[in-house]
Amino acid sequence: MTYSEIDRIKKTYKKRDKIGISKLYSFLNKSTIFIYHQREKAMLEALSSQDIKDLSYKRILDVGCGSGGVLRDFIKYGAMPENLYGIDLLADRIETAKKLSPHINFHLGSATELPFENEFFDIVMQFTVFTSILDYSMKQKIAQEMLRVLKPDGIIIWYDYWISKPTNPDVKGVGKQEIKKLFPNCKFEFHRITLAPPIARLLVPISWMLCELLEKIRIFNTHYLAIIKK
């Protein structure tokens, strides 16, 4: 990992903010609601498949937490705010997260050096973080840290896209084989979900049901939801 990669990531997100990319992900857009709803459903089903019925005592970490949206979702599912932790490189994201959720433990910093002791968490998550990292050694270090802080019987929740975007050189898809390489000697449960966002943006306003059908077919799904265990 090099500091130049961290600088590149920060500059990339500044550029995204400047051109207003975040508007694409506004919950005022029907396609965003569809993608979120489908992802949430798949994640809860995956948690259920691991026989997780009570989150109230689980310590949970979100790597690349942004403004804390995923962690706030887990409060809906029964997690306690004081057991939730998030870390992000971007100071403005962490500042917003602390304002919105003062009882969640947010940290500013790099996930290559997590400020937590070994085997501290029951659940460690990453949502569309690894595809924003082009330096493979940085990916490896973050994956190692995620495993280090995970309890022996804990799980990693991975949600990220496997297909690269030819029009966006700042991101790179992470496929199934690379995920397995990043987390060696682990067990995996893969689910291919999320209808390609450009298709969802086009079709959701026309027919939500059609989009649900297309996602069930999986041909046009762009993300892996994976459960990873030591």
N, C-alpha and C positions, 0 to 999 in steps of 0.2 A: 504494500500500500504506500502511496506517495501523497504528500500534502497537495501536490498539483492536481490529483484526482478529486480531492475534497474541494479545492478551489473551483475546479471545472463544474462540479455538481452545484455548488452555490451559485455560480454565474448562470448556469442553465436555468435554475429556478427563478432567478431574478428576471431573466429574459422571458420566461413563461408568464410571470406576473405582469410584466410590462405590456405584453401583447394580449393579456386578458384570457389566457387559456382556461383559467378557473371557471369562467362563465359556462364552459361546456359541461361542467360537473355540478352545476347548480341544481338543487332539488326543485327548482321551479320548472325544470325541463322534464317532460314526461319520460324521456329515454333514461335519464339519470335515475328516476324513481324505479323504473323497470329493472335496470342493471343492479341497483342496490337491493331491491326486493329479492331478486333471484339469487344473488350472492348470499344474502342473509339466510335465506331458506336452506341453501346448500350447506352453509357453515353450521347451522343448528342441527341439521341432519347428520353432519360429520361428527359433531360433538356427541350426539346421541349414540352414534355407532361405537364411540369409545366408552360408552356407559357412564358418561358424565351427566349427573342429574342435579348436582348442587354446586354452584360456583361461589357460594358465600365465603368459603374458607380458602379459595384458590388464589395464589399469588400469580399475577398475569403481567407480562411485559410486552409492550408493542414497540418493535424496533422500527424507527422511521415513523414516529407517531403523528407527525404533522400537528394539527391543532387538536388532536385527541378524539376525533369522531368515533373511531372503532372502539376505543376504550369506553366511551360513553354508552355505546351500544351494549357493552358487556354489563354495565350497571342495570340496563333493562332486563338482561338475562339472569340477574341475581347476584352478580359480583358486588363486593363492597369497595367503595372508592379508595379507602386506605390500603387496599391490597392491589391496587392497579398502578402500574409504572409505565412511563413512556420516555423515549429518548429520541432526539432529532438534532440534525446539524444546523437547522435554520432557526436563528434567534427569534424572528418574527412569529414563526409557527408556535414556538414554545411560549412566547409571551401571550399569544392569543389563547393557547391551551390552558395556561394558568388562570387567565381571566374567566374563561368559561367554566373551568372545573378546578377550583382551588383545592379541593380535597383529594385530587389525584396527584401522585408523585411524578412530576415531570422534570426531566434533566436535559440540559443543553450539552451536546457533545457528539462524538463519533462512536458508532457502535463497534468499531474495531477495538475499543477498550471500554467495555461495559463496567460501570462503577458498582458492581454487585458481587457478592461472594459466590463461591461455587455452589451449584445445586440449590439455588434460592427460589426458583420459579416452578410452578406447576404447568404453566402454559407460556410459551414464548411465540410471538406472532411477527410476521412481516407481510405487509400488504403493498405490493408494487414498489418495493425498494430496490431489489437486486437488479431489475431491468434498467434502473437509472445509473448503475455502476458499470463502467466499461473496463476498469482495472480488475483483472481476475484475482490478483493477490489480495485486493481489498475485499472482494466477495468471500474468498477463503477465510480471511481473518474474522469477518463478521459471522460467518457460519460457525467457525470454531468457538467464538464467544457465545453464540446462542446455545450451543451444546454445553459449554462449560457451566453456564448459569442454570441449566435445565436439570430438574430433579431426575433421578434414574427412572421413575415411572411417569414422568411428565410427557407433554406432547408439544411439538412445534406445529403451528398453523401457518402454512405457506399459501399466499394468494398472489399470483403474478402471471403475466402473459408469456406465452412460449414462442410467439411469433414476432419477429422483428418488424419495425415500421420503416420501409424504404425511404419515406419522406422525412424521417426524424433520425439524424445521426447521433443524437444525444442519448438514445436508449438502445438496448439490445435484448431481444427475447431470450429467455432461459428455458431450455427444453428439459425433458424428463431425465435424460442421461446426465446433463450438467448438474441438475439438482441432486441426483444420486452421488455424483462425484464430490459435490460440496459437503455432503453429509455422509461420509463413508461409514460402513458397518451399521447403518440404521435400517429401520423398517419403514415402508412407505405405503400409503393409501392415496391413490391419485383419483381426482375427479376433474374431468374437463368441462368447464362451465363458462358462462358469460358469452352471450351472443356478441359478435364483433360490434363494438360501439358505433362505427359508421352505419352499419346495417340497422342497429337499434334506433339510432337517431332518425333514420329515414322511415322506418316502418312502425315504430311504436305509436306515433300519432294517428296512423291509419288503422292498425289492428294489434292490440296487446296480445290477443289470443294467438295470432299468427306468429308473433315473436316467441311466445312460449313454446309453440310447436317447433319452430326452427331451433330453439336452444335444446330441446329434447333430442333432436336429431344429432346434434353435436358437431356436425360438419363445419359449421361456421363459428364454433366457440373458440375463443382466443386465450383463455386463461386456465391455469391449473390451480385447483384448490387441493392441497396435499396435507395429509397428517403424517408427521415424521416422528418416529420414536427411536430412542436409543436401543 
